[in-house]
Amino acid sequence: MQEEYKGFIIKFSELNFEFTVRIGDSDYKNKELEKVRKRIDDLDKKDFKRFDVIIKYHSYRTGEQWKTYTVTSVFFENGWHAWVVDDQKGRSKQRYENLYEATEENKNKIKLMADVQAKIDLLGQEKDGIEKTMTRQVAPKTEEAT
């Protein structure tokens, strides 16, 4: 029995009841398939170059926020995901579709969106002020209602 995993051929020996994968000039052997796969995954981590991304999140207290994170690894698990850390070393798993490139163009667009949101907030306040000037319907007195 054999399988291909990330371009490596993993073979199972029924004689020794162990899995073997050729990595470079040597063979790695283990009785557990998951440990062999992990060894291959660890090879990817050594070559991985970290990069910054921007993530949007929502807070009930502060509203919409944008923050820069560093991607430390990527993986596929029912879709692409990334492990990210922030400047305070908080670690979280994020769906790849929620990551934005940390470019100056995107940072400028975030500032532009903040300006637009400020205008929307002012218009909302203006609308609320107009509503407060409207005359309300007066409820009938008790004897008039019957």
GROMACS elastic network, one bead per residue, 0.5 to 0.9 nm:
[ bonds ]
;  ai    aj funct       b0    kb
    1    10     6  0.85904   500
    1    11     6  0.60445   500
    1    12     6  0.54494   500
    1    13     6  0.76575   500
    1    14     6  0.85834   500
    2     9     6  0.67346   500
    2    10     6  0.54391   500
    2    12     6  0.59708   500
    2    19     6  0.87943   500
    3     8     6  0.82261   500
    3     9     6  0.57383   500
    3    10     6  0.53121   500
    3    11     6  0.66418   500
    3    12     6  0.87543   500
    4     7     6  0.60032   500
    4     8     6  0.54493   500
    4    10     6  0.60998   500
    4    11     6  0.87989   500
    5     8     6  0.51855   500
    5     9     6  0.63808   500
    5    10     6  0.70887   500
    5    37     6  0.73137   500
    5    40     6  0.81803   500
    6     9     6  0.84847   500
    6    37     6  0.89393   500
    6    40     6  0.77704   500
    6    41     6  0.84817   500
    8    21     6  0.69229   500
    8    22     6  0.73755   500
    8    23     6  0.79877   500
    8    40     6  0.79499   500
    9    20     6  0.84017   500
    9    21     6  0.60866   500
    9    22     6  0.73515   500
   10    19     6  0.64853   500
   10    20     6  0.56179   500
   10    22     6  0.77748   500
   10    33     6  0.84843   500
   10    36     6  0.79632   500
   10    37     6  0.85857   500
   11    18     6  0.83361   500
   11    19     6  0.55121   500
   11    20     6  0.52391   500
   11    21     6  0.64781   500
   12    15     6  0.88978   500
   12    16     6  0.85448   500
   12    17     6  0.69305   500
   12    18     6  0.57219   500
   12    20     6  0.63860   500
   12    31     6  0.88914   500
   12    33     6  0.87560   500
   13    16     6  0.55142   500
   13    17     6  0.53506   500
   13    18     6  0.54654   500
   13    19     6  0.62926   500
   13    20     6  0.77237   500
   14    18     6  0.72069   500
   15    18     6  0.81433   500
   16    19     6  0.86354   500
   16    31     6  0.85025   500
   17    30     6  0.88645   500
   17    31     6  0.63159   500
   18    29     6  0.65451   500
   18    30     6  0.54528   500
   18    32     6  0.70301   500
   18    33     6  0.81620   500
   19    28     6  0.81940   500
   19    29     6  0.55467   500
   19    30     6  0.53795   500
   19    31     6  0.57332   500
   19    32     6  0.68611   500
   19    33     6  0.62328   500
   19    36     6  0.71345   500
   20    27     6  0.63624   500
   20    28     6  0.55778   500
   20    30     6  0.67002   500
   20    31     6  0.86884   500
   20    33     6  0.88843   500
   20    36     6  0.75173   500
   21    26     6  0.85312   500
   21    27     6  0.55865   500
   21    28     6  0.53591   500
   21    29     6  0.66571   500
   21    36     6  0.72706   500
   21    40     6  0.87677   500
   22    25     6  0.70962   500
   22    26     6  0.58215   500
   22    28     6  0.63165   500
   22    29     6  0.89108   500
   23    26     6  0.56053   500
   23    27     6  0.59464   500
   23    28     6  0.68959   500
   23    40     6  0.83294   500
   24    27     6  0.79943   500
   28    36     6  0.74444   500
   28    39     6  0.84007   500
   29    32     6  0.88277   500
   29    36     6  0.72027   500
   30    33     6  0.71393   500
   30    35     6  0.68630   500
   30    36     6  0.63654   500
   31    35     6  0.81719   500
   31    36     6  0.84863   500
   32    35     6  0.54934   500
   32    36     6  0.67277   500
   32    37     6  0.89873   500
   33    36     6  0.51481   500
   33    37     6  0.62910   500
   33    38     6  0.86213   500
   34    37     6  0.50313   500
   34    38     6  0.60554   500
   34    39     6  0.86086   500
   35    39     6  0.61905   500
   35    40     6  0.87448   500
   36    39     6  0.51141   500
   36    40     6  0.65493   500
   36    41     6  0.87591   500
   37    40     6  0.51080   500
   37    41     6  0.61896   500
   37    42     6  0.86406   500
   38    42     6  0.60534   500
   38    43     6  0.87006   500
   39    42     6  0.50986   500
   39    43     6  0.66401   500
   40    43     6  0.52450   500
   40    44     6  0.69626   500
   41    44     6  0.52916   500
   41    45     6  0.66795   500
   42    45     6  0.50508   500
   42    46     6  0.65993   500
   43    46     6  0.54362   500
   43    47     6  0.69280   500
   43    48     6  0.89879   500
   44    47     6  0.54290   500
   44    48     6  0.62276   500
   45    48     6  0.50386   500
   45    49     6  0.85280   500
   45    72     6  0.86753   500
   45    73     6  0.70146   500
   46    49     6  0.84753   500
   48    72     6  0.77985   500
   48    73     6  0.69945   500
   48    74     6  0.88960   500
   49    71     6  0.87251   500
   49    72     6  0.78084   500
   49    73     6  0.84823   500
   50    70     6  0.65350   500
   50    71     6  0.55245   500
   50    72     6  0.53292   500
   50    73     6  0.73911   500
   51    69     6  0.84113   500
   51    70     6  0.54974   500
   51    71     6  0.54467   500
   51    72     6  0.75088   500
   51   102     6  0.86501   500
   52    68     6  0.65990   500
   52    69     6  0.55671   500
   52    71     6  0.60405   500
   52    84     6  0.88461   500
   52   101     6  0.73177   500
   52   102     6  0.58229   500
   53    67     6  0.83564   500
   53    68     6  0.56524   500
   53    69     6  0.54131   500
   53    70     6  0.61724   500
   53    71     6  0.69805   500
   53    84     6  0.87361   500
   53    99     6  0.60118   500
   53   100     6  0.55106   500
   53   101     6  0.50269   500
   53   103     6  0.84225   500
   54    66     6  0.65189   500
   54    67     6  0.55116   500
   54    69     6  0.61328   500
   54    70     6  0.86700   500
   54    98     6  0.85639   500
   54    99     6  0.59445   500
   54   101     6  0.61524   500
   54   102     6  0.54431   500
   54   103     6  0.88242   500
   54   106     6  0.86142   500
   54   107     6  0.85947   500
   55    65     6  0.83094   500
   55    66     6  0.56408   500
   55    67     6  0.55290   500
   55    68     6  0.64572   500
   55    69     6  0.72592   500
   55    94     6  0.89290   500
   55    98     6  0.62785   500
   55    99     6  0.53921   500
   55   100     6  0.62467   500
   55   101     6  0.89901   500
   56    64     6  0.69765   500
   56    65     6  0.56876   500
   56    67     6  0.65925   500
   56    98     6  0.73453   500
   56    99     6  0.80674   500
   56   100     6  0.85152   500
   57    63     6  0.83050   500
   57    64     6  0.59572   500
   57    65     6  0.54167   500
   57    66     6  0.64023   500
   57    67     6  0.79994   500
   58    61     6  0.87507   500
   58    62     6  0.76336   500
   58    63     6  0.53807   500
   58    65     6  0.60389   500
   58    66     6  0.87363   500
   59    62     6  0.52723   500
   59    64     6  0.63657   500
   59    65     6  0.74435   500
   60    63     6  0.55208   500
   60    64     6  0.85335   500
   62    65     6  0.73897   500
   66   110     6  0.77047   500
   67    86     6  0.82284   500
   68    86     6  0.68681   500
   68    87     6  0.82123   500
   68   102     6  0.72069   500
   69    84     6  0.59800   500
   69    85     6  0.55267   500
   69    87     6  0.71865   500
   69   102     6  0.88758   500
   70    83     6  0.84430   500
   70    84     6  0.53212   500
   70    85     6  0.53221   500
   70    86     6  0.63346   500
   70    87     6  0.82997   500
   71    74     6  0.75523   500
   71    82     6  0.63596   500
   71    83     6  0.58404   500
   71    85     6  0.66458   500
   72    82     6  0.73230   500
   72    83     6  0.56306   500
   72    84     6  0.56402   500
   72    85     6  0.72185   500
   73    81     6  0.85654   500
   73    82     6  0.56232   500
   73    83     6  0.53650   500
   73    84     6  0.74427   500
   74    80     6  0.71177   500
   74    81     6  0.56918   500
   74    83     6  0.63651   500
   74    96     6  0.84727   500
   75    79     6  0.83464   500
   75    80     6  0.58077   500
   75    81     6  0.54573   500
   75    82     6  0.62571   500
   75    83     6  0.84154   500
   76    79     6  0.53861   500
   76    81     6  0.60705   500
   76    82     6  0.86462   500
   77    80     6  0.62472   500
   77    81     6  0.69663   500
   78    81     6  0.86653   500
   79    95     6  0.76034   500
   79    96     6  0.79213   500
   80    94     6  0.88297   500
   80    95     6  0.62894   500
   80    96     6  0.53966   500
   80    97     6  0.79411   500
   81    93     6  0.67667   500
   81    94     6  0.55342   500
   81    97     6  0.82367   500
   82    92     6  0.83438   500
   82    93     6  0.57395   500
   82    94     6  0.53461   500
   82    95     6  0.64720   500
   82    96     6  0.62247   500
   82    99     6  0.88406   500
   83    91     6  0.69523   500
   83    92     6  0.57668   500
   83    94     6  0.63475   500
   84    89     6  0.89970   500
   84    90     6  0.81450   500
   84    91     6  0.56583   500
   84    92     6  0.55538   500
   84    93     6  0.63537   500
   84    94     6  0.71597   500
   85    88     6  0.77154   500
   85    89     6  0.53169   500
   85    90     6  0.52985   500
   85    92     6  0.65937   500
   86    89     6  0.51633   500
   86    90     6  0.54427   500
   86    91     6  0.68755   500
   86    92     6  0.88461   500
   87    90     6  0.74378   500
   88    91     6  0.89351   500
   94    97     6  0.83999   500
   94    98     6  0.69703   500
   94    99     6  0.77740   500
   95    98     6  0.56502   500
   95    99     6  0.73802   500
   96    99     6  0.54461   500
   96   100     6  0.87536   500
   97   100     6  0.80979   500
   99   102     6  0.89991   500
  100   103     6  0.85601   500
  100   106     6  0.77736   500
  101   106     6  0.70276   500
  102   105     6  0.83942   500
  102   106     6  0.65859   500
  102   107     6  0.70596   500
  103   106     6  0.52711   500
  103   107     6  0.62881   500
  103   108     6  0.86565   500
  104   108     6  0.60722   500
  104   109     6  0.85477   500
  105   108     6  0.51556   500
  105   109     6  0.62878   500
  105   110     6  0.87824   500
  106   110     6  0.62490   500
  106   111     6  0.87562   500
  107   110     6  0.50801   500
  107   111     6  0.64790   500
  107   112     6  0.87449   500
  108   111     6  0.50935   500
  108   112     6  0.62286   500
  108   113     6  0.86728   500
  109   113     6  0.60971   500
  109   114     6  0.85566   500
  110   113     6  0.50689   500
  110   114     6  0.62504   500
  110   115     6  0.87423   500
  111   114     6  0.50483   500
  111   115     6  0.63360   500
  111   116     6  0.87375   500
  112   115     6  0.50850   500
  112   116     6  0.62700   500
  112   117     6  0.86258   500
  113   116     6  0.50126   500
  113   117     6  0.60718   500
  113   118     6  0.85831   500
  114   117     6  0.50144   500
  114   118     6  0.61888   500
  114   119     6  0.87373   500
  115   118     6  0.51046   500
  115   119     6  0.64382   500
  115   120     6  0.87534   500
  116   119     6  0.51308   500
  116   120     6  0.62721   500
  116   121     6  0.86980   500
  117   121     6  0.61211   500
  117   122     6  0.86376   500
  118   121     6  0.50495   500
  118   122     6  0.62990   500
  118   123     6  0.87094   500
  119   122     6  0.50910   500
  119   123     6  0.62282   500
  119   124     6  0.85935   500
  120   123     6  0.50889   500
  120   124     6  0.61622   500
  120   125     6  0.86997   500
  121   124     6  0.50026   500
  121   125     6  0.63058   500
  121   126     6  0.86689   500
  122   125     6  0.50729   500
  122   126     6  0.62008   500
  122   127     6  0.86145   500
  123   127     6  0.60871   500
  123   128     6  0.85493   500
  124   127     6  0.50245   500
  124   128     6  0.61298   500
  124   129     6  0.85559   500
  125   128     6  0.50413   500
  125   129     6  0.61321   500
  125   130     6  0.87019   500
  126   129     6  0.50424   500
  126   130     6  0.63404   500
  126   131     6  0.87314   500
  127   130     6  0.51731   500
  127   131     6  0.62985   500
  127   132     6  0.87872   500
  128   131     6  0.50667   500
  128   132     6  0.63358   500
  128   133     6  0.89928   500
  129   132     6  0.51818   500
  129   133     6  0.67561   500
  130   133     6  0.53230   500
  130   134     6  0.69070   500
  131   134     6  0.53633   500
  131   135     6  0.88423   500
  132   135     6  0.81991   500
  135   138     6  0.89188   500
  139   142     6  0.89572   500
  139   145     6  0.89769   500
  140   143     6  0.80790   500
  140   144     6  0.59456   500
  140   145     6  0.59301   500
  141   144     6  0.53204   500
  141   145     6  0.64365   500
  142   145     6  0.54057   500
  142   146     6  0.72975   500
  143   146     6  0.59690   500
